Each structure stands twice: as C-alpha cells, then as structure tokens.
Amino acid sequence: MEAATSHSSSTAFAALIWWVVPVVLVSLAIGYVLWTSKFKDKFDNETNRSVNKFHLFQQTLRDPNSEH
C-alpha cells in the first residue's frame, strides 16, 4: 500500500512541476515585456542625448578651417 501512495505523490509532484514552471516562465516573460516597453522611451532618449553630446564634442575637435 505504501508503494501506491509514494507513486501517486510523485506523480502529483511531477504534474505540479509541469504546471508551475511554465506558468512562472510565462509570467516572467510578460513582466519583462511590460518593463521594457515602459522604460524603452526613457532609455532611447538618454541614448540619443548621449550621441548628440558626443557629436558636439567631436565637432569641437575639428579644425574650423577645414572644408569638412
């Protein structure tokens, strides 16, 4: 009788794992998508600002008498 109980509990545990793991992974994926979509504009703006500042810095190093 003990073997049947052990088998049914291990089956129940395996079934639980097969449901819990995908649910957790899908939840994390949805959370990541929401997080990135919420903060994407902020990071894009900061990147563009940094690139623009770098271009201005490069222009200060160029020779003002050159034709480029």
C-alpha positions in Angstrom: 0.0 0.0 0.0 2.9 2.3 0.7 4.3 2.0 -2.8 1.0 3.1 -4.3 0.9 6.2 -2.1 4.5 7.0 -3.0 3.8 6.6 -6.7 0.7 8.8 -6.6 2.5 11.6 -4.6 5.5 11.6 -7.0 3.0 11.7 -9.9 1.2 14.6 -8.3 4.5 16.4 -7.7 5.6 15.9 -11.3 2.3 17.3 -12.5 2.7 20.3 -10.2 6.1 21.0 -11.6 4.9 20.7 -15.2 2.3 23.4 -14.4 4.2 25.6 -12.1 7.4 26.0 -14.2 5.7 27.1 -17.4 3.3 29.5 -15.5 6.3 31.1 -13.8 8.2 31.4 -17.0 5.3 33.0 -18.9 4.7 35.4 -16.0 8.4 36.4 -16.1 8.3 36.9 -19.8 5.2 39.1 -19.6 6.7 41.1 -16.9 9.9 41.6 -18.9 7.9 42.7 -22.0 5.9 45.2 -19.9 9.1 46.5 -18.1 11.0 47.0 -21.4 8.0 48.7 -23.1 7.5 51.0 -20.2 11.2 52.1 -20.0 12.1 51.9 -23.7 11.4 55.6 -24.4 13.4 56.7 -21.4 16.5 54.7 -22.5 16.2 55.8 -26.1 16.0 59.4 -25.1 19.1 59.1 -22.9 21.0 57.3 -25.7 20.1 60.0 -28.3 21.1 62.7 -25.8 24.5 61.0 -25.3 25.1 60.5 -29.0 24.2 64.2 -29.7 26.6 65.3 -27.0 29.3 63.1 -28.4 28.8 64.6 -31.9 29.1 68.1 -30.5 32.3 67.1 -28.7 33.7 65.7 -32.0 32.8 69.0 -33.8 34.8 71.0 -31.2 37.9 68.9 -32.1 37.6 69.5 -35.8 39.7 72.2 -37.4 37.3 75.1 -38.2 39.4 75.9 -41.4 38.9 72.5 -42.9 36.2 72.1 -45.6 34.5 69.1 -43.9 
